[in-house]
């Protein structure tokens, strides 16, 4: 009797397995595939692949870099926003952000001995804070595009303008009489003169490797940079996915002169092409206006090719 009941239970379980295998293993995927063939959905389902000369060169919905083999921006192309997806960015298998937040203002310095031996900054242990990443990208973008790359809380050299103020504190934890002030993101191996000479009457020092300045009060210094930087935010920060294919119209606008010069055409000709790839807010109020970088660069290659 017990054997018969057990057999019935196993047979019922087997039938349920077969039914759900057919429904969920074959029927559901087939239904989704059929839906993906509908007009308006087929392109997205296939990855929105764009081609040039019959060869696939990228996806309209996944960002990519436009740099040479050394990571330098190619002048003839509009540049994408930064990416933290994967070791070189824009890796669809490692989609994600840097996980650094607004409190990431102090760098982890590299070992000067290893740097002197020829190791790269990252191999020597250097880890830039989010603030320094923003500052360095802003300076680099400003130099590339011929605009002012300065922004608040950044030094002229492109690192976070942050001090560690050491001294006795009041009941709220604020230093009342600074005894020592250190520019924590300016190592003595790279600078002898910090971005600020004095802070509350105390001379500002450069940071010494292996010294612990965490006991001090961390004080970001705004500086004299304008509140509305010429280099837009999306030029210096990565998206949450690291795969954003679009940039803001403001970032596109500051690149026009460089691209026009590299392609030997007028800025107005570049702006005319750029206008074709500006997208407004979804439904008129969701999100922000954008420019699709890959589509724009492909069209520029067709209209104004550059050889060599």
Secondary structure, 3 states (H helix, E strand, C coil): CHHHHHHHHHHHHHHHHHHHHHHHHHHHHHHHHHHHCCCCCHHHHCCCEEEECCEEEEECCCCCCCECCCCCECCCCCCCCCCCCCCCCCCHHHCCCCCCCCCCCCCECCCHHHHHCCCCCCCCCCECCHHHHHHHHHHHHHHHHCCCCCCCCECCCCCECEEEEEEEECCCCCEEEEEEEEEEEEECCCCCCCCCCEECCEEEEEECCCCCCCCCEEEECCCCCCCCCCCCHHHCCCCCCCCCCEECHHHHHHHHHHHHHHHCCCHHHHHHHHHHHEECCECCCECCCEEEHHHHHHHHHHHCCCCC
